[in-house]
Amino acid sequence: MGFGETFKALSDPARRDILSLLREGRMSAGEIGAHFDMTGATISYHLKILKKAGLVFETREKNYIYYTLNTSVVEEVMLWLSELKGDGTHAESK
């Protein structure tokens, strides 16, 4: 997972909204699309970007593809941001 792809995926409000939906549990592309005024192709494009960034998992069951949030990538980004911010306990380098 590269942070560049992750931040690119997170830069779009629609993709952030998709991630918020997936926080509630797995959903099919159709279920996700029902929450937006977008074509199926546009939803698929956003899901492809999220999947490429490692932010979502894809699971196939019969004729459906379900998407779930990959919380480990979110946690990794949060950890990196936390380290970047610093918590004041580390001594400064000389």
N, C-alpha and C positions, 0 to 999 in steps of 0.2 A: 504494500500500500504506500503510495506516495502522497505526501501532504498536498502537492500541487493539484492532483486529481481530486482529492477530498475537498479542498477549498473551492475549486472550480464547481464541483457538484453543489456545495453549500451556498454558492453565490447567487443561485436562482431562487426566488421566493416560492415558486411552484414546487421545486424539489424539496425545499424545507417544509412546505405544507404536506407533501407526500410522506416525508419522514415522521412528521407529527401524527399523521393518520396511522402509520405503521406502529407507532408506540403502543397503540391499543391491541395490536395482534396482527396476524397474517391476513393478507387480503389479495384477491385476484386483481389483475389489471382492470377488469371491468368494474369491480367494486371501487377501486381507487378512482377510476375515471368518472364514476357517478358523482363525485364530489367537486368536479371541475367542469368548466365550460370550455373543453378542449376536445379535439379529435382523438380517436384511439391511437392514431399514429404519433401524435404529440405526447400522449401519456407514455407510449412505448419508448419514445426517444428519451424522456426524462428518466424512466426506469433503467434504461441502458446506461445512462451517465451515472446514476446512483450505484448500479451494479459494478460498473467498471472501477468506481472509486472505492468499492468494498463496503459501501454503506448499507446495502441490502443483499439478502440472500434470495435465490430463486429456487423454488421446489416445484417439480412437475408431478401432478397427480391426474391420471386419466387425461382428459382434454383441457385441463386447467393448469395455469402456472400461478403459483402463489408467491408473494413477496413478504419477507420479514425483515425487520430492522436488525442490523449487525451492530449490537451495542459495544462490542469490543473495539471497533474502529472509533466510535464516538468517544469511548473512554480513553483511548490512546491520544486522540486530539486534545481532549480536556486535560490530560496529564501533561502533555507538551506545553499547552497554554499556561497551565499552573506553574510549571517549571520556568517558563519564560518570564512570567510575572514575578516569580520569587516570593518567598514567604518571610524573608528577613532573617532566617536562621543561619544562612550560609555566610561564611567569612568572605570578605572581598578578596579577589586575587591581587597579588602585589605586582 
